[in-house]
Amino acid sequence: MDHRSPKEDVLVGGLEDWADASWVYGSTRLSGLEDPGLRRTLALGLIAELLVEGLVVSGDVDEQGHHPWPCSPGEAIERITREWITEWGDEVPTPGAIVWLDNTAAGNHLAEAVLAREQHR
């Protein structure tokens, strides 16, 4: 049976709302990992993959919406990783901490394909 991956889970959630670091961490539960440090490592790798593949953009959120950071994906990955490790360690960041991820059109397309696949099981 074809199950949803952590990456797919983040993107499907992103159809309805912006994802934050704690959401990505929550999606790592689908990997079967239980160790918090390994889940953090997976979450950071997942964020990096999503950014590099152009499926999400990093930024901040306020009452006007999502505001992309004016930096490259590599700079965003460095910022997110540094903040998570130095300020949170192996702890799960609180909702909204560190980064907000906004699906791109490509991210939405992949998420919609996941939902279509799940409907046809």
Phi and psi in degrees as a GROMACS rama.xvg file:
@    title "Ramachandran Plot"
@    xaxis  label "Phi"
@    yaxis  label "Psi"
@TYPE xy
-87.7149  107.295  ASP-2
-96.6421  158.034  HIS-3
-70.1427  133.353  ARG-4
-85.4016  164.18  SER-5
-56.1185  -40.1241  PRO-6
-61.5089  -46.79  LYS-7
-63.177  -38.3427  GLU-8
-62.1536  -42.7028  ASP-9
-61.2309  -46.0334  VAL-10
-67.6659  -39.319  LEU-11
-63.0931  -43.8263  VAL-12
-60.2862  -33.4682  GLY-13
-70.1251  -11.181  GLY-14
-68.237  -29.65  LEU-15
-101.899  -27.6985  GLU-16
-159.821  165.555  ASP-17
-73.5065  146.208  TRP-18
-97.0452  146.723  ALA-19
-118.506  179.872  ASP-20
-60.1237  -38.3889  ALA-21
-68.087  -33.4377  SER-22
-63.9506  -45.7469  TRP-23
-61.1855  -43.9983  VAL-24
-57.219  -43.8228  TYR-25
-60.6403  -36.6761  GLY-26
-68.0094  -21.6999  SER-27
-68.092  -13.2819  THR-28
-59.1403  -28.7284  ARG-29
-67.3026  -15.3672  LEU-30
-77.6349  -18.61  SER-31
89.4973  -7.18656  GLY-32
-68.959  143.071  LEU-33
-115.75  -28.7587  GLU-34
-65.5208  124.454  ASP-35
-58.8908  -37.8906  PRO-36
-66.2194  -40.6707  GLY-37
-68.1878  -36.6093  LEU-38
-67.3992  -37.7493  ARG-39
-62.2158  -45.8371  ARG-40
-59.5471  -44.3872  THR-41
-62.9769  -43.0337  LEU-42
-61.9893  -43.1337  ALA-43
-65.1564  -40.4311  LEU-44
-64.8934  -38.0565  GLY-45
-65.0348  -44.244  LEU-46
-60.6124  -44.0178  ILE-47
-60.365  -45.2261  ALA-48
-61.5685  -45.4664  GLU-49
-61.7517  -41.0685  LEU-50
-69.2084  -47.6485  LEU-51
-64.1313  -36.6029  VAL-52
-78.9377  -3.05186  GLU-53
72.7934  24.3667  GLY-54
-88.9215  -20.4668  LEU-55
-142.109  161.695  VAL-56
-122.729  144.541  VAL-57
-89.6805  152.238  SER-58
178.221  -165.265  GLY-59
-116.275  160.604  ASP-60
-126.117  136.73  VAL-61
-139.398  -167.873  ASP-62
-64.192  -17.2989  GLU-63
-88.8004  -9.29025  GLN-64
125.192  -157.733  GLY-65
-89.5738  133.904  HIS-66
-122.271  105.496  HIS-67
-59.7459  144.061  PRO-68
-71.8446  140.978  TRP-69
-83.9587  67.2201  PRO-70
-151.737  169.233  CYS-71
-76.7539  162.359  SER-72
-55.8949  -39.8413  PRO-73
-61.6831  -42.3445  GLY-74
-66.1086  -38.178  GLU-75
-64.7201  -42.9608  ALA-76
-60.6508  -44.5147  ILE-77
-61.0084  -46.0247  GLU-78
-61.2966  -47.3734  ARG-79
-63.6151  -46.5294  ILE-80
-62.6864  -48.0268  THR-81
-59.4259  -46.7561  ARG-82
-65.919  -43.5011  GLU-83
-61.7709  -48.8358  TRP-84
-67.0871  -44.0053  ILE-85
-78.1126  -34.0846  THR-86
-100.022  -22.1754  GLU-87
-121.076  -22.1689  TRP-88
57.1819  -129.53  GLY-89
-89.2947  2.52783  ASP-90
-75.6592  154.068  GLU-91
-81.4275  124.988  VAL-92
-60.5921  150.115  PRO-93
-68.9679  154.86  THR-94
-53.8822  129.644  PRO-95
90.892  -10.0203  GLY-96
-75.5772  151.004  ALA-97
76.8939  -61.3729  ILE-98
-159.247  152.777  VAL-99
-117.159  133.376  TRP-100
-109.417  130.22  LEU-101
-113.738  124.263  ASP-102
-58.1102  140.966  ASN-103
-87.8366  177.719  THR-104
-59.5216  -39.5405  ALA-105
-64.8468  -39.2779  ALA-106
-64.2931  -42.7559  GLY-107
-63.4198  -40.1342  ASN-108
-61.0807  -45.4369  HIS-109
-63.8482  -42.624  LEU-110
-62.4253  -41.7748  ALA-111
-65.6502  -34.3249  GLU-112
-66.1623  -37.1129  ALA-113
-62.8649  -46.7899  VAL-114
-63.088  -38.7203  LEU-115
-64.5974  -42.3469  ALA-116
-60.6006  -43.6705  ARG-117
-67.1672  -32.0959  GLU-118
-69.7723  -25.4587  GLN-119
-99.4104  21.5382  HIS-120
